[in-house]
Amino acid sequence: MSRSHRSGRLPIGTIPGLVMLAILIILVVAMWRAGDAGDGDTAGGGVVAQQQPDYSYAERRETGDPFALGPVDAPVGLVVFSDYQCPFCAQWSRETLPVMKERAEAGELRIEWRDVNVYGPASKRAAMASYAAAEQGRFWEFHDALFDGGRTRSERDLSEAALVALAGQLGMDTERFAADMISPQAAEEIARNEELGIEHGASATPVFILGGSPMVGAQPVEVFLDAHETALETSGGG
């Protein structure tokens, strides 16, 4: 589990999430090992499938992707399946994402963000809002604001009015933002991201595909850095 939960008592509200995550880990690892039993392994306290089929086909590598960071031709890709009401996603975004962004900015990583919205309508509204922010070139800033302080926002704070107000606080054109948020283009993009998550078994969050290998849960920074280094060496980009 991620570092902020290593000691002390867990808040009661996180227990269902922990149970869901534990079940997901068992199911996902079993599924990904089915085609190559016995060759899997774990590393650094995280669940990392090794010597498994290559899942890098989940990467789109599309020029102009509004939810991506880093060169289209970066040697390693990272697909993130997330939800704006997921506390573990918020935690990962605070602790690990900044370090992975540095790798992307250095040209060593392509990050592609995919919201799967497993928590329901409020999550979908937030994802639609993130699309509207991306239309103004502000996706990552808006994303960070939704996960401010490594915490999720309440459902009331994810209402359409509240999301538009947040865009205004960040200096965006709120009239354009409100229109883009409910546009057919936003709905189409969010649905496409959800379908990709379903295709890869992301029924809970966060789930990652790094260098073609699946990873489950908000593992410590070191786990992702080690996995990235390994993927860089394999790709010849290290």
Residue pairs with C-beta under 8 A, 6 or more apart in sequence:
1 18
1 217
1 218
2 88
2 91
2 92
2 95
2 217
2 218
2 219
2 220
3 95
3 220
4 91
4 95
4 150
5 14
10 18
14 87
17 86
17 87
17 88
20 204
21 88
21 204
21 216
21 217
23 204
24 203
24 204
24 207
24 216
25 47
25 216
25 217
27 201
28 47
28 201
28 207
28 214
28 216
29 40
29 47
29 49
29 216
31 201
32 40
32 49
32 52
32 53
32 214
33 39
33 40
33 49
33 52
35 52
35 53
36 51
36 52
36 53
39 50
39 51
39 52
40 49
40 50
40 51
40 52
41 48
41 50
41 51
42 48
43 50
43 223
43 226
43 227
44 219
44 220
44 222
44 223
44 226
45 219
45 220
45 223
46 215
46 216
46 217
46 219
46 220
46 223
46 224
46 227
47 215
47 216
47 217
47 219
48 213
48 214
48 215
48 223
48 227
49 213
49 214
49 215
50 213
52 213
52 214
54 212
55 200
55 209
55 212
55 213
55 214
56 77
56 209
56 211
56 212
58 79
58 196
58 199
58 200
58 209
59 77
59 79
59 110
59 112
59 209
60 68
60 112
61 72
61 73
61 77
61 110
62 68
62 72
63 72
65 112
66 131
66 134
66 135
66 139
66 189
67 112
67 113
67 114
67 130
67 131
67 134
67 139
67 193
68 110
68 111
68 112
68 113
69 101
69 104
69 105
69 110
69 111
69 140
70 103
70 104
70 105
70 107
70 108
70 109
70 110
70 111
71 107
71 110
72 110
73 110
74 104
74 107
74 108
74 109
74 110
74 237
75 108
75 109
75 231
75 232
75 235
75 236
75 237
75 238
76 108
76 109
76 110
76 210
76 211
76 228
76 231
76 232
76 235
76 237
77 109
77 110
77 111
77 112
77 209
77 210
77 211
77 212
78 100
78 109
78 110
78 111
78 112
78 208
78 209
78 210
78 211
78 228
79 112
79 114
79 208
79 209
79 210
80 111
80 112
80 113
80 114
80 206
80 208
81 114
81 115
81 116
81 196
81 197
81 200
81 202
81 205
81 206
81 207
81 208
82 89
82 93
82 113
82 114
82 115
82 116
82 205
82 206
83 89
83 115
83 116
83 117
83 118
83 119
83 123
83 205
83 206
84 115
84 119
84 122
84 123
84 126
84 127
84 130
84 146
84 147
84 152
84 153
84 158
85 119
85 120
85 122
85 123
85 126
85 152
85 153
85 155
85 158
86 118
86 119
86 152
86 205
86 206
87 151
87 152
88 205
88 206
88 217
88 218
89 147
89 152
89 205
89 206
89 218
90 147
90 150
90 151
90 152
91 150
91 218
92 206
92 218
93 143
93 144
93 147
93 150
94 147
94 149
94 150
95 150
95 218
95 220
95 221
96 218
96 219
96 220
96 221
96 224
99 221
99 224
99 225
100 109
100 111
100 224
100 228
101 111
101 140
103 109
103 228
104 110
104 111
108 228
108 232
108 237
109 228
113 139
113 143
114 193
114 196
114 197
115 123
115 126
115 127
115 130
115 190
115 193
115 194
115 197
116 193
116 194
116 197
116 198
116 202
116 205
117 123
117 124
117 127
117 190
117 194
118 202
118 203
118 204
118 205
122 155
122 158
122 159
123 158
124 190
125 158
125 159
125 160
125 163
125 181
126 146
126 153
126 158
126 163
127 190
127 193
128 181
128 182
128 186
128 187
128 190
129 142
129 146
129 163
129 164
129 166
129 167
129 177
129 181
130 139
130 142
130 143
130 146
131 139
131 180
131 181
131 185
131 186
131 189
131 190
132 167
132 176
132 177
132 178
132 180
132 181
132 183
132 186
133 139
133 141
133 142
133 143
133 167
133 170
133 172
133 177
134 142
135 176
135 177
135 180
136 172
136 173
136 176
136 177
136 180
138 167
138 170
138 172
141 170
142 166
142 167
142 170
142 172
145 166
145 169
145 170
146 152
146 153
146 166
153 162
156 162
160 178
160 181
160 182
163 181
164 174
164 177
164 178
164 181
165 174
167 174
167 177
168 174
168 177
180 186
197 207
200 207
200 209
200 214
201 207
206 216
206 217
206 218
207 214
207 215
207 216
208 214
208 215
208 216
208 224
209 215
210 224
210 227
210 228
210 231
211 227
211 228
211 230
211 231
211 232
211 234
211 235
212 231
213 227
213 231
215 223
215 224
215 227
229 238
232 238
